[in-house]
């Protein structure tokens, strides 16, 4: 993808993020997503706090990276002990199907992201139109967080049910570590015909901590395209 295409994609992400932030009201507890798209929303929240348009906002970050960004923007942070119910979460996604099910985890924060999503009354997913897909798995491998002790056995299991599997690595070619010090296996199943059945298979494995199939969690998806911004609702 060329520089111009990347710049255009970022502009679409920013537009989707700004639309999502319009749904935030003063006094809310917010779930703060992780990744380049979510960062645009967090930056916009910071701007609205500085201008006084939003007051009494507290955020629950879904990763250490997000927490650091929020602190730089003077967004007050809280946790799920103090605020176990979240009013609204804004996050990105790697792939979105017509039923508003999504694959997440490209940024490596899928476990905390799913915890935050499940604690939220409203989940707004923000994407550019390239993330729309007729079927999950068509464009993106499924990130699966595993306990390091079980990494090899879970890789063999995933291969046995039809995936090609790669251990995610960091920039030094070491295994990528999540905030919980787990590994991520990127499992390419191709188009997933029955996501619910796959979820059941994955949830039955002790070594799998969490997976990037977020089924039935998104209440809204905001899609920025070349000509318009669409608001899709479950």
C-alpha positions as CSV (number, residue, x, y, z in Angstrom):
1,X,0.0,0.0,0.0
2,X,1.5,3.4,-1.0
3,X,2.0,6.4,1.2
4,X,-1.0,8.2,-0.3
5,X,-3.3,5.2,0.3
6,X,-2.1,5.0,3.9
7,X,-2.7,8.7,4.4
8,X,-6.2,8.3,2.9
9,X,-7.0,5.3,5.1
10,X,-5.9,7.3,8.2
11,X,-8.2,10.1,7.2
12,X,-11.1,7.7,7.0
13,X,-10.2,6.2,10.4
14,X,-10.1,9.7,11.8
15,X,-13.6,10.6,10.4
16,X,-15.1,7.4,11.8
17,X,-13.5,8.1,15.2
18,X,-14.8,11.7,15.4
19,X,-18.3,10.5,14.6
20,X,-18.2,7.9,17.4
21,X,-16.9,10.5,19.9
22,X,-20.0,12.6,19.2
23,X,-22.0,9.9,21.1
24,X,-20.1,10.6,24.4
25,X,-21.8,12.6,27.1
26,X,-20.2,14.3,30.1
27,X,-20.0,12.1,33.2
28,X,-19.6,8.9,31.3
29,X,-17.3,5.9,32.1
30,X,-15.6,5.1,28.8
31,X,-13.8,2.0,27.5
32,X,-10.8,3.1,25.6
33,X,-9.8,0.7,22.7
34,X,-6.3,-0.1,21.4
35,X,-4.8,0.5,18.0
36,X,-4.3,3.2,15.4
37,X,-8.1,3.7,14.8
38,X,-8.9,3.8,18.5
39,X,-6.1,6.3,19.0
40,X,-7.9,8.9,16.8
41,X,-10.9,8.6,19.1
42,X,-8.8,8.9,22.2
43,X,-7.1,12.0,20.8
44,X,-10.5,13.6,20.0
45,X,-11.8,12.8,23.5
46,X,-8.7,14.6,24.9
47,X,-9.5,17.6,22.7
48,X,-13.1,17.8,23.9
49,X,-12.0,17.5,27.5
50,X,-9.5,20.4,27.1
51,X,-12.1,22.6,25.4
52,X,-14.6,21.9,28.2
53,X,-17.1,20.2,25.9
54,X,-16.8,17.0,27.9
55,X,-16.5,17.0,31.7
56,X,-16.4,14.3,34.4
57,X,-15.1,11.7,31.9
58,X,-13.1,8.7,33.2
59,X,-11.6,6.0,31.0
60,X,-10.8,2.3,31.3
61,X,-7.9,1.5,29.0
62,X,-7.7,-1.8,27.2
63,X,-3.9,-1.9,27.1
64,X,-0.8,-0.3,28.6
65,X,-0.3,1.6,25.3
66,X,-3.7,3.1,25.5
67,X,-3.2,4.0,29.2
68,X,0.0,5.8,28.4
69,X,-1.7,7.8,25.5
70,X,-4.7,8.7,27.8
71,X,-2.4,10.0,30.5
72,X,-0.5,12.2,28.0
73,X,-3.9,13.7,27.0
74,X,-4.9,14.2,30.6
75,X,-7.8,11.8,30.4
76,X,-8.6,10.6,33.9
77,X,-8.3,6.8,34.2
78,X,-10.2,4.3,36.4
79,X,-10.5,0.6,36.6
80,X,-13.1,-2.2,36.6
81,X,-13.0,-2.5,40.4
82,X,-14.1,1.1,40.9
83,X,-16.3,1.2,37.8
84,X,-17.4,-2.3,36.8
85,X,-20.1,-1.0,34.4
86,X,-18.9,1.0,31.4
87,X,-21.3,3.4,29.6
88,X,-19.7,3.3,26.2
89,X,-16.6,1.8,24.5
90,X,-15.0,2.9,21.3
91,X,-12.6,0.6,19.6
92,X,-11.4,-0.5,16.2
93,X,-11.6,-3.9,14.4
94,X,-9.6,-5.9,11.9
95,X,-12.7,-7.3,10.1
96,X,-16.4,-6.8,10.3
97,X,-19.1,-9.1,8.8
98,X,-22.7,-8.1,7.8
99,X,-24.0,-9.2,11.2
100,X,-21.6,-6.8,12.9
101,X,-19.5,-9.6,14.3
102,X,-15.8,-8.7,14.3
103,X,-12.3,-10.1,14.4
104,X,-10.0,-8.1,16.8
105,X,-6.6,-8.6,18.1
106,X,-4.3,-7.3,15.4
107,X,-2.9,-4.9,18.0
108,X,-2.3,-7.7,20.5
109,X,-4.8,-6.5,23.2
110,X,-7.7,-8.9,22.5
111,X,-8.1,-10.2,26.0
112,X,-8.4,-6.8,27.7
113,X,-10.5,-5.5,24.8
114,X,-13.0,-8.3,25.2
115,X,-13.2,-7.8,29.0
116,X,-13.9,-4.1,28.4
117,X,-16.4,-4.9,25.7
118,X,-18.3,-7.3,27.8
119,X,-18.5,-4.8,30.6
120,X,-20.0,-2.1,28.3
121,X,-23.6,-1.1,27.8
122,X,-22.7,0.2,24.3
123,X,-19.8,-0.8,22.0
124,X,-19.1,1.4,19.0
125,X,-16.7,-0.1,16.5
126,X,-15.0,2.3,14.2
127,X,-13.5,1.2,10.9
128,X,-12.7,2.4,7.4
129,X,-14.6,0.6,4.6
130,X,-11.6,-1.8,3.8
131,X,-12.4,-3.7,7.0
132,X,-15.9,-4.8,5.8
133,X,-16.0,-8.4,4.8
134,X,-18.6,-10.9,3.6
135,X,-17.4,-13.5,6.1
136,X,-15.0,-13.3,9.0
137,X,-11.6,-14.8,8.2
138,X,-11.7,-13.7,4.5
139,X,-9.3,-10.9,5.1
140,X,-7.7,-11.5,8.5
141,X,-6.2,-14.4,10.4
142,X,-7.7,-15.0,13.8
143,X,-5.5,-13.9,16.7
144,X,-5.6,-16.4,19.6
145,X,-3.9,-15.7,22.9
146,X,-2.3,-18.7,24.5
147,X,-0.4,-19.6,27.7
148,X,3.2,-20.0,26.7
149,X,3.3,-23.4,28.4
150,X,0.7,-24.6,26.0
151,X,1.8,-22.8,22.9
152,X,2.9,-25.9,20.9
153,X,0.0,-28.1,21.8
154,X,-2.5,-25.3,20.9
155,X,-0.7,-24.8,17.6
156,X,-1.1,-28.5,16.8
157,X,-4.8,-28.3,17.8
158,X,-5.5,-25.3,15.6
159,X,-3.8,-27.0,12.7
160,X,-5.9,-30.1,13.3
161,X,-9.1,-28.1,12.8
162,X,-7.9,-26.5,9.6
163,X,-5.8,-23.4,10.4
164,X,-2.4,-22.4,9.2
165,X,-0.7,-21.0,12.3
166,X,2.0,-18.5,13.0
167,X,3.5,-17.5,16.3
168,X,3.4,-13.7,16.5
169,X,6.8,-12.1,16.9
170,X,8.1,-8.8,18.1
171,X,10.6,-6.6,16.3
172,X,13.5,-8.6,17.7
173,X,12.0,-11.9,16.4
174,X,11.1,-13.0,19.9
175,X,7.6,-14.2,20.7
176,X,5.3,-11.2,21.1
177,X,4.1,-10.8,24.7
178,X,0.7,-9.5,25.6
179,X,0.1,-7.3,28.6
180,X,-0.7,-10.6,30.5
181,X,2.7,-12.1,29.3
182,X,1.0,-14.6,27.0
183,X,1.7,-15.5,23.4
184,X,-0.4,-14.9,20.3
185,X,-1.0,-17.5,17.6
186,X,-2.4,-16.0,14.4
187,X,-4.6,-18.8,13.0
188,X,-5.6,-18.4,9.3
189,X,-8.8,-20.5,8.8
190,X,-9.8,-18.7,5.6
191,X,-13.5,-17.7,5.6
192,X,-15.1,-19.0,8.8
193,X,-18.5,-20.6,7.9
194,X,-19.7,-21.1,11.5
195,X,-18.0,-18.7,13.9
196,X,-20.2,-19.8,16.8
197,X,-19.0,-23.4,16.4
198,X,-15.4,-22.3,16.2
199,X,-15.8,-20.2,19.4
200,X,-17.1,-23.4,21.2
201,X,-14.0,-25.3,20.0
202,X,-11.6,-22.6,21.1
203,X,-13.3,-22.1,24.5
204,X,-13.0,-25.8,25.3
205,X,-9.1,-25.6,25.2
206,X,-7.5,-24.9,28.6
207,X,-4.3,-23.4,27.0
208,X,-6.3,-20.8,25.0
209,X,-6.8,-17.7,27.1
210,X,-8.9,-15.8,24.6
211,X,-9.5,-15.4,20.9
212,X,-10.3,-12.5,18.6
213,X,-13.8,-13.5,17.6
214,X,-16.1,-10.8,19.1
215,X,-19.6,-12.2,18.4
216,X,-22.7,-10.2,19.3
217,X,-20.7,-7.5,21.2
218,X,-20.8,-4.6,18.8
219,X,-23.9,-2.5,19.2
220,X,-22.9,0.0,16.5
221,X,-20.3,0.1,13.7
222,X,-19.3,3.4,12.1
223,X,-17.8,2.9,8.7
224,X,-16.0,5.7,6.9
225,X,-15.9,5.4,3.1
226,X,-14.7,7.7,0.3
227,X,-18.1,9.4,0.0
228,X,-19.9,9.0,3.3
229,X,-19.9,7.8,6.8
230,X,-22.4,5.0,7.6
231,X,-23.7,4.2,11.1
232,X,-24.7,0.5,11.2
233,X,-26.7,-0.8,14.2
234,X,-27.3,-4.2,15.5
